[in-house]
Amino acid sequence: MALISQLGDLWRRRPNTVHWAAVGVVALVALVLVAGMAGRARSAAAAWGTSVRVLAAQTSLAVGSSPAEHVDLVEVPAHLVPAGALTSAIGLSELTRAVPRGALLTELDFSPASGVSPGRRGIGISVVHHAPDVNPGTPVELMLFADIDPFDPDASHADVARVPAFVLASSRDRWLVEIEPVHLDPVARASATGVVVPVVLSADR
């Protein structure tokens, strides 16, 4: 105990230079530690490369939906960004294929040509709520009721156009289908002014 007391007395009687030298050493050690942590953080960031702000889905998005209010800009390392990734929600049209929650949106998600066979066209249509559950590739026949309600008794004698199609993607009341170009106008008209009733023809192609 006497030794400790003597050391305490020596420390209290120390010159100011000793005191400030000790303070300087402590500050220097702290600076080195902080600089090392910052350097490691910069190295980790550099390993991922530069970041890009791109659109990501906040929730699962169905075919035919307009996702402008359900997307957000997120920071993603540039080398992980897919080709055609979108960077703005301005002017987004309807989706032509479903997008899971958290996925990055790309131009293909809005392209009518996504998955369409050469020489044919893809079009998004509204279908009746009791439309069957189908998988991509299912052949169907589209019964087109334009400018009328097919469930109105007065519509029972109306001429119904029938168009063969293949399903590219589907949600509860919105499908993306592949059809011949000649059928684009009547299918679009029925989807907009009446209703489209799909009938499954056979198994998936």
C-alpha positions in Angstrom: 0.0 0.0 0.0 2.9 2.3 0.8 4.3 1.8 -2.7 0.9 2.7 -4.3 0.7 5.8 -2.1 4.1 6.9 -3.1 3.3 6.4 -6.8 0.1 8.5 -6.3 2.1 11.3 -4.7 4.6 11.2 -7.6 1.7 11.4 -10.1 0.1 14.3 -8.3 3.5 16.1 -8.3 4.2 15.3 -12.0 5.2 18.1 -14.4 2.4 19.4 -16.7 4.4 18.1 -19.7 4.0 14.5 -18.4 0.2 15.0 -18.0 -0.3 16.4 -21.5 2.0 13.8 -23.0 -0.2 11.1 -21.5 -3.3 12.8 -22.8 -1.7 13.0 -26.2 -0.9 9.3 -26.3 -4.5 8.4 -25.4 -5.9 10.7 -28.1 -3.5 9.3 -30.7 -4.5 5.8 -29.9 -8.2 6.7 -30.2 -7.5 8.4 -33.5 -5.8 5.4 -34.9 -8.7 3.1 -33.8 -11.3 5.4 -35.4 -9.3 5.7 -38.6 -8.9 1.9 -38.8 -12.7 1.4 -38.5 -13.4 4.0 -41.1 -10.9 2.4 -43.4 -12.4 -1.0 -43.0 -15.9 0.5 -43.7 -14.6 2.2 -46.9 -13.0 -1.1 -48.0 -16.2 -3.0 -47.5 -18.1 -0.4 -49.5 -15.5 -0.5 -52.3 -15.8 -4.3 -52.5 -19.5 -3.9 -53.5 -18.7 -1.1 -55.9 -20.8 2.0 -56.6 -24.5 2.0 -55.7 -27.4 2.8 -58.0 -30.9 3.9 -57.0 -33.5 1.6 -58.7 -37.2 0.8 -58.3 -38.2 -2.2 -56.1 -41.6 -3.6 -55.4 -42.9 -2.8 -51.9 -45.5 -5.6 -52.2 -46.3 -8.4 -54.6 -47.6 -6.9 -57.8 -50.1 -8.6 -60.1 -50.3 -8.7 -63.9 -52.2 -5.7 -65.1 -51.7 -3.6 -62.0 -50.3 0.0 -62.1 -47.4 -0.1 -59.5 -46.6 3.6 -59.2 -47.8 3.8 -55.6 -46.3 0.4 -54.6 -42.6 0.9 -55.5 -39.7 2.6 -53.8 -36.2 3.6 -54.8 -33.5 1.5 -53.1 -29.7 1.6 -53.2 -28.3 -1.5 -54.9 -24.6 -2.2 -55.9 -24.2 -1.5 -59.6 -23.0 -4.9 -60.5 -26.2 -6.5 -59.0 -28.6 -4.3 -61.0 -30.3 -6.2 -63.8 -30.3 -4.9 -67.4 -33.2 -2.5 -68.0 -33.7 -1.7 -64.3 -36.0 1.3 -63.8 -34.9 4.4 -61.9 -38.2 6.4 -61.8 -41.8 5.7 -61.2 -43.0 8.4 -63.5 -45.1 7.2 -66.4 -45.2 3.5 -65.4 -47.9 1.5 -67.3 -49.6 -1.7 -66.4 -47.4 -4.7 -65.6 -47.3 -7.5 -68.2 -46.0 -10.0 -65.7 -46.3 -10.5 -61.9 -43.5 -9.1 -59.7 -42.8 -10.5 -56.3 -42.3 -8.3 -53.2 -38.8 -6.9 -53.1 -37.9 -7.6 -56.7 -36.3 -4.9 -58.8 -38.5 -3.6 -61.7 -37.2 -3.7 -65.2 -38.4 -2.7 -68.7 -39.4 -6.3 -69.4 -42.0 -6.2 -66.6 -43.9 -3.7 -68.7 -43.2 -5.1 -72.2 -46.1 -6.6 -74.1 -43.5 -8.8 -75.9 -42.4 -10.6 -72.7 -42.6 -14.3 -73.4 -44.5 -13.8 -76.7 -43.8 -16.1 -79.6 -42.4 -14.6 -82.9 -45.1 -13.2 -85.1 -47.7 -13.0 -82.3 -48.6 -10.2 -79.8 -49.2 -10.0 -76.1 -52.0 -8.0 -74.6 -53.3 -7.5 -71.0 -57.0 -8.1 -70.6 -59.6 -8.0 -67.8 -61.3 -11.3 -67.2 -64.4 -12.2 -65.3 -63.9 -12.8 -61.5 -64.8 -16.5 -61.8 -62.2 -17.1 -64.5 -60.4 -20.4 -64.0 -56.9 -20.6 -62.4 -54.4 -21.2 -65.2 -50.7 -21.6 -65.6 -48.5 -19.8 -68.1 -48.8 -21.6 -71.5 -52.4 -22.7 -71.0 -54.4 -22.6 -74.3 -57.7 -20.8 -74.0 -60.5 -19.5 -76.1 -61.5 -15.9 -75.4 -65.2 -15.2 -75.7 -65.5 -11.5 -76.4 -68.5 -9.5 -75.3 -68.0 -5.9 -76.5 -70.2 -3.0 -75.5 -72.6 -5.3 -73.6 -73.0 -7.1 -70.3 -72.9 -10.9 -71.1 -75.0 -11.6 -68.0 -77.8 -9.3 -69.2 -80.8 -11.4 -70.5 -80.9 -9.2 -73.6 -77.4 -10.2 -74.5 -78.3 -13.9 -74.9 -78.7 -13.5 -78.7 -75.6 -11.3 -79.2 -72.9 -12.5 -81.5 -69.9 -13.6 -79.6 -66.4 -13.5 -81.1 -64.1 -16.4 -80.1 -60.4 -15.9 -80.2 -57.8 -18.6 -79.5 -55.0 -17.5 -77.2 -52.3 -18.7 -74.8 -51.9 -17.5 -71.3 -48.6 -15.8 -70.5 -49.3 -14.7 -67.0 -52.4 -14.4 -64.8 -53.8 -12.9 -61.6 -57.4 -13.0 -60.2 -59.0 -10.7 -62.8 -56.2 -9.7 -65.1 -54.4 -11.9 -67.6 -51.6 -11.4 -70.1 -52.4 -13.5 -73.2 -50.7 -14.2 -76.5 -52.8 -13.8 -79.6 -52.5 -13.3 -83.4 -52.1 -9.6 -84.3 -55.3 -9.6 -86.3 -57.3 -10.2 -83.0 -55.7 -7.3 -81.1 -58.4 -4.7 -81.7 -61.5 -6.9 -80.9 -59.8 -8.3 -77.8 -58.8 -4.8 -76.5 -62.3 -3.5 -77.2 -64.0 -6.3 -75.4 -61.7 -5.9 -72.4 -62.3 -2.1 -72.3 -66.1 -1.9 -73.0 -67.5 -5.3 -72.1 -66.0 -8.5 -70.7 -63.8 -11.3 -71.8 -64.8 -14.9 -70.7 -61.9 -17.3 -71.1 -62.5 -21.0 -71.6 -59.7 -23.4 -71.0 -59.2 -25.7 -74.0 -56.6 -28.3 -72.8 -53.5 -28.9 -70.7 -50.5 -26.5 -70.7 -48.5 -26.4 -73.9 
